[in-house]
Amino acid sequence: MNGKAVLENVRRYRTIASLCRQTAAFRPLQRWSLLERADEWERLALAELEAHYENFSSRVSQMRPRLSQPADWQMLNAA
C-alpha cells in the first residue's frame, strides 16, 4: 500500500475516533463504550502507521548494503 493510501486510512480512523469522543460527550450512558471504541480506532490508526514505516525502513535497509559498495559510489559519481 502506498503512503497516500496509508495516510488516508489513518485520517479516516482518527476521524471516527473523534466522532466517538464527541458522541460520548452527549451520551453519558454510553460514554465508556464510546470512549473504548475511540481508543480502538486510535490503536488501529497507530498500527497502520507503524506497519507502513516498518515496511519502509526495511526496504531502505535492504538498499543500503548495495549503495555502500565503493564501486557503486564511483558509478553514481560518474553519472
C-alpha positions as CSV (number, residue, x, y, z in Angstrom):
1,M,0.0,0.0,0.0
2,N,1.4,3.4,-0.9
3,G,1.9,6.3,1.5
4,K,-1.1,8.3,0.4
5,A,-3.4,5.4,1.0
6,V,-2.0,4.7,4.4
7,L,-2.4,8.4,5.4
8,E,-5.9,8.4,4.1
9,N,-6.8,5.3,6.2
10,V,-5.2,6.9,9.3
11,R,-7.2,10.1,8.7
12,R,-10.4,8.1,8.5
13,Y,-9.7,6.1,11.6
14,R,-8.9,9.2,13.6
15,T,-12.0,11.0,12.3
16,I,-14.1,8.0,13.5
17,A,-12.3,8.1,16.9
18,S,-13.0,11.8,17.2
19,L,-16.7,11.3,16.4
20,C,-16.9,8.6,19.1
21,R,-15.4,11.0,21.6
22,Q,-17.8,13.8,20.6
23,T,-20.8,11.5,20.8
24,A,-19.6,10.3,24.3
25,A,-19.8,13.9,25.5
26,F,-23.6,14.0,24.7
27,R,-24.5,10.4,25.7
28,P,-23.5,9.8,29.3
29,L,-25.0,6.3,29.5
30,Q,-22.9,5.1,26.5
31,R,-19.9,7.2,27.4
32,W,-17.4,4.5,28.4
33,S,-18.2,2.2,25.5
34,L,-17.8,5.1,23.0
35,L,-14.5,6.1,24.6
36,E,-13.3,2.5,24.3
37,R,-14.3,2.4,20.7
38,A,-12.4,5.7,20.1
39,D,-9.3,4.1,21.7
40,E,-9.7,1.1,19.3
41,W,-9.8,3.3,16.3
42,E,-6.7,5.2,17.5
43,R,-4.9,1.9,18.0
44,L,-5.8,0.9,14.5
45,A,-4.5,4.1,13.1
46,L,-1.2,3.7,15.0
47,A,-0.9,0.1,13.9
48,E,-1.4,1.2,10.3
49,L,1.3,3.8,10.6
50,E,3.7,1.5,12.3
51,A,3.3,-1.2,9.7
52,H,3.9,1.3,6.9
53,Y,7.0,2.7,8.4
54,E,8.4,-0.7,9.4
55,N,7.9,-1.8,5.8
56,F,9.5,1.4,4.5
57,S,12.5,1.2,6.8
58,S,13.1,-2.5,5.9
59,R,13.1,-1.5,2.2
60,V,15.6,1.3,2.9
61,S,17.9,-1.0,5.0
62,Q,17.9,-3.6,2.1
63,M,19.1,-0.8,-0.3
64,R,21.9,0.4,2.0
65,P,24.3,-2.6,1.5
66,R,24.1,-2.2,-2.2
67,L,24.9,1.5,-2.1
68,S,27.7,1.1,0.4
69,Q,30.0,-0.6,-2.1
70,P,32.8,1.7,-3.3
71,A,32.2,0.7,-6.9
72,D,28.6,1.7,-6.7
73,W,29.5,5.1,-5.4
74,Q,32.0,5.6,-8.1
75,M,29.4,4.8,-10.7
76,L,26.9,7.2,-9.0
77,N,29.5,10.0,-9.0
78,A,30.4,9.4,-12.7
79,A,26.7,9.8,-13.6
